Amino acid sequence: MPVDPSTATLLIDGEWRAGASAFEVVDPATLEVVARAADAGPQEALAALDAACAAAPSWRETTAEDRATRLRAAASRVRARADELAALMTGENGKPLHEARGEIMGSARMLDWAAEEGRRADGRVTARAAGGPGLVLRSPVGPALAITPWNFPASMLVRKVALALAAGCPVIVKPAEQTPMIGTELVRLIAEAGELPPGVLQSITTTRPAEVVGALLADPRLRKVSFTGSTDVGLSLIRATEGHLRRTSLELGGHSPAIVFDDADLPAAAAAAAAAKFANAGQSCIAVNRLFVQRGVYEAFLPLLLERVAALRPGHGADEGTTLGPLIDFAGLDKVERHVADAVKRGATVAAGGRRWTPPPGEGARPGLTGAFYEPTVLTGADDSMLISSEETFGPVLPVYLFDDDDEAIERANATEYGLAAYVFGSGLARVWRAVDRLEFGIVAVNDAAPVRPELPFGGMKNSGQEREGGSEGIDAYLETKSVSMKL
């Protein structure tokens, strides 16, 4: 069978290749096919690892300044093509264009940040001892595998790739099968703009992630894995290290609480809580999943929140005015409906939304919106017995809980196996600080809806992951530490 050159989405050893077979990529809003991508198998993955191992010695010896120059060139190219890249992302992910463009611009900032971090990834000389000086050296961990998710297919990919390259590690990218095209285009752009040598950056698209990743994990030459996705898959990657340890960074599920204290700026808190919940249709590991409101301000706060939710406009992400796109697939929609039905059965009230969304007739909406849309939904009267209180919904549903005192709010917020992000809204410095100190989450946002920045480390506690991406800590995940004791 002849190979379709338009499916050449495999970058292996500096060459773009098509696979023996391909898979379709669909627009989640319309279910229309928007592209086809190569469907790689273990053979292609191991060929990429061969190339990464061959490229590792020379990339390791490349100066930090050289790597930084290449990454900054890629950042400039990302910015120059931001609109085009955002449209590509919206077409296969469904998020509104303004969100997609914001993600692209954030990816450019991450490339710039990593460029500078690579120049600062130095060691140290220890205090002089009786026998002589000591040195602490840092060196690239080696060939890395970056497994990236569909919900933030640009920023998560770039965050891993940029730090790996800055540290001196060749990296193989495996984009999510739902969103392979934005990943492919970013890999192409970074490789070309940075004039990267063959094997330093490679990409494998596939619908067989278990086979492809399994083949790579079985090979001890792969020295690093960075994964963003579900907790179950992340734990399986840890188990797959049997026989040889490797560095593994995991950014997994979340169940983020938000606490609104009675001294909060209520309009600002309502706006921030809605933004942190409904961005990307709630399909974010740091989306607010449980909103705790102090009893004394609940009656004043709820109308402000409902006003914000009522202003959201579902639709195709490419259409002007859309602020809420579809869920990625109908499996996600089924989970949302199951959580809402369980909550209502256990006593919750639907204060807004609560149904599948279809375009209203006669309003000029784009025809053919047959994807997995769900109305932006608020549930009141939620309690801790409901499924939505213990499971990550990953959709546009916000349950609201009442609390009486600070200790109760923090205790209930921490009552989860997850520990990725938490939000605190209040004005009293002492009580806000106590909450920040006691919350068991890797990211705490105070009066802020968007706690993700290149200069801050990103990652969670408990079953939300290990190691960090971003910040001065991010590059540590791609470096080994060597102690040198010298007797002169």
SELUMLO-570560 format. One record per atom (N, C-alpha, C): x negated, y negated, z. Coordinates in steps of 0.001 Angstrom, whole numbers, plus 500000, padded with zeros to 6 digits. Each point is the difference from the previous one (the first is absolute). Example, Ala and Ser with C-alpha at 12.3 -4.5 7.8 and 13.67 -1.06 7.14 Angstrom:
<nodes>
486810505690507800500890498810500000499100498800500000500350498950499280499180498810500060500770498910500730
</nodes>
This chain:
<nodes>
499147501197500000500853498803500000499118498761500000500255499028499131499192498786499981500217499177501262498941499288500435500056499181501205500444498592499642500943499447500752500486498645499777499004499018500604499327499157499189499005499084500544500574498970500951501316499740499913500596499027500911500047500509501433499752501291500190500002500567501349498585500139500559499064499270499466498602500091500468499848499231501299500479500580501078499975499349501306498990500635500946499153500871499472498953500623500812498675499317499696499381499411501001498664499432499836499012500955500659499193500656499179499046500995500488498650499731499355499015499729500820498632499783499530499927498900498937500739498932500232499956498848499107500847500117498747500760501072499858500791500229498788501475500137500356500850499273499264501439500138500180500497501197499194500705500897500672500428501244499383501500500222500179500565500723499069501362500511500144499920501463500426500978500446500731500005501392500421500668500888498973500014501281500297500666500951499114501513499822500034500500499400501088501436499725500107500172498626500634501241499516499964500283498666500524501329500032500747500214498976500810501275499889500716500575498605499796501310499900500189500703498745499775500022499159501273499930498694499795500116499025501082501282499220499763500845499879501036501302499372499810500110498714500800500817499090499478500403498799500713501027500437501047499734499838501300500946500501501003501321499249500042500055498828499363501262499263499969500941500504498927499446500439498874500836500422498865499837501471499653498988500641500536499640501391499715499541500198498557499658498908499322499467500077498648498512500339500044499547500755499026498573500320499900499248498763499525498985499592500761499237498799499649498574500325499564499540501226500260498634500364499616499832501503500148498870500507499485499603501388500206498545500004500431499684500899500921498645500059500550499463501417499905498694500108499907499356501315499945500226500755501304500283501280499868500253500852501164498771500877500240499086499504500821498725500685500212500161501210500905499044500890499913499937501170500860498680500053500733499735501090500707498765500123500767498735499870499153500037500465498764498802499933499161499567498552499789500956499127499697499657498589499804499519499368501307500616500383501101499593499441501289498559500371500328499631501237499760498628500422500299499002499378499030500430499749498762499126499282499074499733498583500506501025499374500571499813498669500579499063500051501194500104501043500800499091500134501144498566500226499538499826500793498961498652500178499433499401498646499612500809499180499330499511498699499551499720499079501180500839500057501022499776499167501181498706500388500711499755501285500100498768500456500646498771499569499194500111500037498675498877499584499155499759498496500119501081499235500194499863498541500080499589499517501380500163500836501013499810499553501382498591499455500290498913500668499594498675499476500362499724498602499477500333499747498738499702498677499451500933498938500575501277500333500244500915499018500582499599499684501446499508500989500689499503499785501365498859498992500003499136500072498988498832499118499951500322498621499420501182499832499440500390498683499492500071499016501157499498498809499810499965499044501105501407499547500382500130499601501250501290499506500473500439498774499210499060499155499615500333498813499223500526500382498622499414501023499395500459500468498692501424500538500108500253500835501002501352500530500181500995498862500235499600499016500799500888498878500297500343499215498733499028499788499155500239499270498751501020500736499134499885501315499938500932500797499201501424499936500570500110500048501321501318499947500617500643498621499838499191498957500103500552498651499793500463499812498553499287500588499060500435499926498607501346500693499823500170501121500675501287500701499930501110499167500628499694499333501112501006499158500647500462498890499063499076499394499285500355498941499053500891500538498891499697501199499517500803500592498933501413500339500508500103500476501242501320500294500568500840498731500060499416498931500459500747498739500089500437499520498612499131500132499043500321499525498651501155500790499391500169501236500412501042500853499416501117500306500988500163499154501001500940500281501083501424500203499500500460499152499101501388500120499528500221501303499243499052500347499160500113501241499230499980501220500917499101499981500981499894501128500925501243500109500876500545498856500408501217500022500812501163500603499225500137499641498736501079500555499176499841501507499830498768500441499842499747501434499873500400500725501279499662499424501147500355500625501263501511500057500196500681498906499730501447499974500159500668501046499117499473500216498810500600500945499072499993501433500477499033500370500858499963501396500459500244500144501496499960498889500743500252500054501440501356499410500348500449498974499278501312499425500217500036498761500867498909499655500682500042498849500894500141498702499208500582498967500603500158498722499295498652499439499550500051499256498904498768499480499406499191499144500963500668499182500801499240499136500902499255500820501048500587501122500434499287500874500931498828500677499298500226500447498771498925500664499259498846499045499752500309498769499644498938499031499752499232499690501286500713499899501106499327499790501278499057501132500333500413501238499680499130501146500237498759499955499117500164499593498759498854499890499099499017498947500503500502498852500407499110498952500489499316500425501295500707500752500838499366500549501196498895500985499651500180500744498915498967500939499556498744499246499569500180498868499335498849499189499616499248499506501231500737499579501022499345499556501229499233501133500654500536501228499901499313501142500583498690500294499279499984499855498693498768500182499239498949498983500430500422498747500181499064498976500461499485500310501401500898500434500881499598500321501370498989501145500019500291501055499250499099501148499972498638499615499441499983499112499024498728499561499439499104499416501082500586499198500879499206499392501074499675501001501098500932500906500298499738500996501041498839500913499624499876500308498710498876500830499572498659499347500294499965498689499952498757499279500284499719499928501495501011500259500813499822499934501457499902501383500642500016501052499195500002501366500540498581500429500344499399499270500916498616500297500354499936500748501327498795500397500400499786500673501271499462499025501027499132500519500868499427499123501014498699500601500535499237499165500635498801500425500725500342499953501476499761501090500715500346500053501417498920499333500849500330499772501251499024499437500935498781500918500092498833499406500123498759500784500009499961500927501208499668501254499754499865500995501057498527500327500210499741500862500974498609500306500338499259500618498829500677500843499250499310500685498906499883499186498737500840498971499830499985499221498771501405499556499638500170499392498850501311499476499616500967501099499568501262499644499979501042500882499475500776499279498923500478500747499033500774499430498908501342500724499892501009499259499624501295500586499659500253499668498534500007501031499163500166499816498562501406500434499586500509499387498941501312500361499473499852500292498512500629501084499562499857500420498612501338500509499490500218499989498682501277500461499444500281501452500370501257500289500299500356501356500391499920500956498813500215499503498771499925500851498819501280499955499190500176500924499059501194499991499149501289500028500810500934499125499621501239499826500752501198500246499100501087500423500624501280500190499325501008499046500631500652499177499186501027499071500463501356500468499492500875500384500908501340500469499657500965498886500366500663499423498997500752498769500227501499500213499830500832499185500666501450500208500017500720499193498927501291500289499836500801499302498998500588498701500519500112499828501314500730498829500492499194498704499892498666500095500149499120498850499751498856500502499110500320500248498729499066500731499139498782499203499582500031498683500167498828499179499674499152499737501228500605499450501042499213499583501157499349501177500707500704501121500114499411501152500683498850500592499185500149500007498692498922500503499147498775499091500091500216498702499844498870499075499981499299499961501348500760500082501077499377499961501329499022501148500186500359501176499531499112501146500113498824499898499035500316499708498734498961499960498969498978498915500294500454498812500367499087498879500214499018500286501125500503500550501107499109500275501134499029501132499680500487501030499295499117501099499625498874499507499101500350499235498973498977499501499076499042499058500708500513499144500877499142499065500721499005500730500887500413501140500544499121500772500878498975500825499232500209500151498696499075500802499203500481501398499716501313500233500136500559501334499774500709500066498647499692500988499158500868500259498842501371500445500490501052499676499257501339500321500486500862500528498862500763501034500321500999500569499100501368499595500528500823499409499157501336499556500389501031501005499511500947500348500878501173500749499568501235499161500309500515499268498983501204499193500240501222500899500203501012499445500639501257500735500161500626500273498641500652501128499869500560500375498697501175499110499596500654499348500979501096499095499650499486498697499385498772499604500346499473498696499562498571500144499455499802500822498992498629500206499518499472498876499120500881499222499388499535499060498986499341498768500600500551499461501096499339498854500624498662500438500583499941501222500552498726500501500499498982500162498891500440500552498877499105500188498860499477498662499491500888499018499903499584498707499463499035499281500945500211500127501290499076499379500947498640500678499971499985501317499904498716500701499877499281499554498734500746499901498892499400499559498746499401498594500154500769499127500612499577498617500152498751499894500879499994500699501134498849499935500911498758500592499343500176501131499308498854500637499346499431499125498899500881499380499203499525499186498879499461498652500470500731499321500886499556498686500458498681500103500764499859501074500787498778500183500768498902500711499253500280500392498740499027500739499192499390501149500819500885500806500566499553501082500882499394501135499199498916500577500483499396501146499318500951501195499986499881500885499022500852501197499952499926500788501299501151500469500458500056500823501195500180499240501286499798498684499995500117499226501241501462499814500390500874499777499031501435499878500250500739500853498987500857500892500509500727500918499126501433500134500485500879500467499118501405500103500359500609501259499413500835500647500804500666501243499607501494499834500246500808500006498937501456499992500152500506501433499888500995500327500811500469501384500012501352500105500672500758501039499623501208500382500737499741501206500881498738500407500067499622501175500798498982499604501067500389499096500906499018499492500957499414501084500902500805500974500381499476501039500897498871500783499325500176500332498711498954500734499286498753499148499805500215498766499566498872499120499686499219499647501257500715499555501018499328499619501241499413501230500684500715501119499932499484501221500610498663500421499419499858499881498673498724500365499368498870499096500483500300498711500168498980499073500465499651500240501466501017500264500828499740500236501420499204501271500232500115500959499097499252501246500149498519499843499672499641498858499439498613499775499566499283499137501033498962500521500637499309499234501062499284498762499487499866499843498683499351498798499476500859498762500200501316500176500144500878498870500301499821499646501466499515498784500263499612499661501356500986499082500712501004499518499288500903499035500618501369500073499337501066499937500812501369499905499494500681498829500689500662499170499215500847498943500547501401500202499444500956500163500890501364500357499606500995499049500625500965499531499220501158499269500503501246500748499560500833500371500963501202500751499677500649500548501258500703501105499854500775500539501110499099500650501044500511500043501221499248500620501089499786501492499744501013500677499480499866501440499749498861500288499019499936499239498912498923500223499025498656499621500607499961498920500761498748499602500629499454501073500923500867500592500795499556501067500892499536501218499206500615500246498845499554501134499180498595499757499450499664498745499739498640499691499532498980500271501099500363499713501232499104500310501118499790501504500104501078500759499871499874501463500085499171500555498852500005499318498864499275500476498825498491499814500118499529499407501091498555499843500187499343501279500526500753501054500101499476501269500512498721500402499264498959500260500746498736500461499418498968498910499857500436498750499814499043498891499919500722498697500329499451499256500929500588498733500393499689498927498964500927499092499838499763498808499173500720498832500641499535498819499711500650498804500513501376499869499367501013499750500824501371499913499499500696498799500620500417499066499154500793498853500437501459500253499656500884499780500966501421500268499804500822498777500395500844499552499086501001498980500319501334500656499722500716500345501088501148500893499879501302499273500327500976500755500443501319499431500218500036499014501147501082499249500056500207499044501077501445500012500455500248499373501129501375499837500497500022498693500780499777498911499275499634498725500610501139499379500801499729499652501247500962499232500777499767498511499834501052499217500156499894498550500120500758499597501254499381499164500813500593499562501265500281498503499914501259499623500212500387498590500024500287499624501449499066499268500615500190499543501366500950498808500044500524499725501173501005498932500107499418498602499887498672499870499943499400498683499786499487499843498569500408500883499106499552499922498606500712498865499272499354499527498936500654499109499044500925500890499175501283499986500304500916500994499439500144499914498483500166498813499404500067499970498534498734500541499345498846499636500544498748500490499422499869501509500202500412500496501159499925501441500255500918500779499080501200499471499757500932500676499093499442500051498586499425498890499550499422499975498658498837500969499885499144500028501019498830500883499952500397501464500100500964500316500860500432501395500139500615500505498698500811499165499346500592500401498729498921500196498938499032499095499946498926500132499011499183501250500246499688500282501260499170501161500329500755501310499836501325499945499983500793501211499793500266500285498533500436498976499251500584500244498685499034499804498839498783499562500240499013499970498920499819501402499437499883500093498672499855501291499326501133500956500366501194499433500211501190500782500357499782500850501242499176499501500921499732500731501231499039501152499853499426500162498819499109501133499727498545499613500328499779499735501253498680499597500468499737500655501343498768500468500185499649500630501277500009499010501151499917498691499708500050499005501062501331499260500025500994500498499267501327499390500053500576500130501404500762498992500436500682500096501288501034501112499916499899500963500892500952501111500033500942499943501192499583499274501058500821499892501207499891498557500486501121499300500060500002498596500403500622499887501390499170499690500996500444499862501381500227498518500301501219499647500406500366498615500262500423499870501462499435499024500692500351499820501409501464499593500129500667500595500971501455499895500100500486498544500042499269499151500675500462498631500181500051499175498729499271500392498949500004499232498749500613500778498838500519501168500287500521500849498923501130499323499224500961499400500696501152499393499328499577498837499115498941499285500393499514498899499167499121500494498862499283501090500241499032500492499009500675500742498850500994500835500301500563500879498978500549499234498796500774498917500149500472499284498810498863499446499145498906499601500637498852499498499242499388501107499152499916501205500583499473501142499258500920500374498849501305500069500279500957500383498957500024498982498861499782498745500318499938498983498951498825500254499071498865500369500564498822500316499189500240501229499131500640501004500558500251501235499254501002499749498883501006499181500263501009499702498983499408499261498803498878499314500209499374499249498909499163500882499081499758501257500375499217500892499155500798500376498756499310500111498866500650500282498731499409501262499370500725501130500071499525501207499329500030499842498485499142500745499326499991499979498544498695500534499453499830499857498698498763500419499363498893499032500412498858500539500363498919499170500505499510498959499025500188500224498704499534499049499001500985498859499760501201500075500584501014498973499771499847498854500988500155498795499512499891498820500852501055500054501100499586499686501204500916499989501123500056501289500788499467501089499464500011501271500726499053499925501190500498500372501171499155500064501196499984501389500625500751500933499425500026501369500524500118500963498834498969500813499795500020500972498921500543501340500458499877501034499160500516501323500342499025500764500887500506501070500598499118500991500599499289500760498882498892500623500325499175500617498971500696501194499352500870500698500756500690501164499433501216500337500853500751501001499545501236500351500692499758500818501262498844500600500141499677500657501266499910498958501111499393498851499686499943498918500977501382499467500333500843499897498980501366499526500224500780500970500879499812501280499781500700501002500818499614499855501476498729499733500262499561499845501390500623498771500632500065498907499249500636498781500508501457500286500360500726500655499102501410500285500268500160500924501206499101500945500136500072500920501143499782499254501317499047499073500009499739499239501218501178499092500359500587499349499011501132499115500273501193500810500501500286501118499342501139500829500411499818500513501419498800500427500354499742500493501357500168498885501019499496498801499664500102498885500942501461499629500239500802499930498938501411499664500141500729501070500806499662501253499732500618501102500746499707499896501492498832499482500339499590499897501408500350498649500622500765499183499281500520498799500628499524498678499455499118499988499006499537498744499416501093499394499124499924498685499817500929499270499146499245499414498822500562500138498804499392499412498811500388498524499969499025499126500289500252498554500015499776499371498637499247500685499133499774499526498628499593501193499168500453500029498740499589501063499080500635501336500336499157501032499969500458501330500371500438500881498856499733499587498743500438500801498861498950499967498889500136500942499068499235499888498761500410498709499290499042499402499310500301498755499301500119500256498506501023499421499395500135499999498546500250498559499563499562499621498807500169498612499561501474499627499941500368498874500597501406499573499902500334499600498580501196500306499530500365499688498612500161498495499794499713499563498802500291498632499620499053498949500502498844500398500507499061499020500518498713499939499183500029500562498823498829499924499132498844500853500452500261500989500850498917500869500464499482500851498850498766500360500067499407500860498984500747501332499942500372500460498816500684501299499913499007501139500227500552501137500364499164501193500105499242500142501290500395499278501052499317500136501290500559501230500714499456501133499660500503501281500512499064500628501014499003499240500452499037500529500943500555500108501410499106500305500934500389500274501388500064498707500807501008499202499752500188498735500715500832500215501263499647499255501059500793500023501233500110498573500516501170499658500493500216498645500501499092499707501193499535498761500129499279499637501224500952500127501185499589500754500995500929500465501032499491499654501398500914499575500859499714499761501408500959500843500827499455500732500952500797500807500913499890499410501403501122499729500626499990499543501389500453501147500907499751499826501293500363501047500944499142501240499878498787499854499477499113501154499867499476500428501370499770501292500135499383500489501236498933501032499663499261500405501004498810500813499780500303501451499658501280500411500005500351501385499670500115500240498497500020498941499210500284500123498570498763500407499217500221500679498861498878500384499144499174498791499588500675498903499712499309498803499539499085499425501073500219500427501248499173499515501106498707500779500161499923501163499356498795500822500150499326500332498675500731499868498879499439500298498686499834498722499190498950499959499194499782498868499119500998500067498844500823498965499838501040500016498980499440499752498606499062499072499868499408499636498711501062499535499022500817499071500468501056499446499171500547498741500640500950499326499333500465498685500443501074500051501080499694500637501113500953500119501106499312499558501282500607499064500722499414499448501221500941500233501180499641500891500915500806500179501209499584498991501080500986499482500719499768498997501042500345500605501362499081499831500953500139500544501351499962498847500998500676500165501123499956499017501080499019500446501071499350499022500645499187500307501167500170498877501015499656500332501257500196499028501073498705499344500469498938500776500190498768499389500504498810500455499167498886499304500186498818500218499166499478501425500101499960500526501224499467501355500173500822501018499222501316499846500032500868500918499260499703499933498503499868498785499462499761499841498566498699500669499592498944499791500759498694500557499636500012501514500131500633500502501063500070501455500183500748500664498849501118499417499581500766500588498906499287499834498663499322498889499824499231499809498771498908501043499863499359500349501110498907500978499980500488501446499938501286500238500140500537501365500073500130500605498607498872500203499353499953500572498663498648500654499795499957500999499128498720500626499677499141499118499105500592498929499475499291499135499068499443498768500711498987499407499398499399498814500602499318499131498971500726499683498914499376499199498951500171498503500263501228499486499984500209498558500138501144499712500953499915498844500654501061499499500865500070498486499832501179499445500290500245498565499852500538499452501309499514498830500384500435499339501231500390498566499670501197499604500436500469498635499784500289499372501359499269498953500311500157499306501273499082498804500056500172499155501040499173498796500112499172499953501269500353500789501000499227500007501240498691500738499816498892499297500135498699500605499716499730501207500878500306499911501290499698501101500918500797501246499633501298499867499738500808501184499701499644500567498624499709499123499031499581500497498686498691500755500121499066499474500777498713500678500155500170501353500687500856500070501026500240501287500669500562501009499003500907499562499148500571500901499000498935500473499019499190499065499492498932500362499064499061501017500634499665499775501275499050500875500687500573501394500236501301500103500236500594501278500392500584500785498828500267499355498889500560500722498860498954500930499386500393501242499758499066501034499526500054500093498479499544498924499358500044499903498541498714499354499521499529500452498837498756499467499465500113498593499472501218499571499657500265498661499467501139499405500809499789498816500550501062499294500713500129498611499402501168499666499509500270498697499395500799499157500989499499498828500314500669499090500928500620498855499204501309499931499992500732498970499251499568499963498535499735501154499438499441500099498646500644501176499288500439499782498769500629501070499221499022500758499133498785499484499834499056500587499037498622500140500645499783501076500773498747500136500747498855500659499231500071500011498672498971500661499198499140498945499317498704499983500322499057499065499407498677500728499817499223499628499000498715500693499810499087499936501211500067498904500751499068499830501110500424500739501267501203500594499999500467500760501154499939501500499711499520500809500958500004501455499795501435500518499960500256500949499104501335500559499808499947501478500322500869500447500901500063501416500342500755500189501291500250501267500357500871500278501127499413500900501048500771500151501073499686500904501098500901501226499910499770500938500884500811501208500114500163500669498623501211500400499625500192500706498731500139499059498809499611498751500185499991499065498873498638499911499332499013500731500491498762500033499241498739499868500819498901499901499282498687499846500613499097499222499051499017499311500587499113499077499313500794498789499507499306499038499426500626498742499609499575499610498588500870499226499338499680499391498716500130498498500170499115499246499355500021498556500155499240499566501232499817498685500119499243499469501111498539500397499932499240499584500993498593500406500039499866501482500320501085500609500525499973501428500310500233500872498768500573499444498936500431500812498872498885500724499295498853499352499863498916500626499254499332501112500796500234500017501319499390501042500838500422501393499554501217500117499467500515501309499606499221500602498839499190499198499314499247500480498843498487500006500261499623499873501262498577499949500352499678501025501078498866500625499857499456500844501056498986499200500804499838500386501268499055499332500885498856500939500330498788499492499861498810500800500263499130499283501032499640500704501056499093499446501004498571500377499687499101499036500122498581500231499737499209499582501231499333500960500622499134499711501149498553500019499521499259498929500271498644499880499489499006499893501153498959500770499886498884499912500956498782499545499230499541498804500277498903499402499220498681500018500784
</nodes>
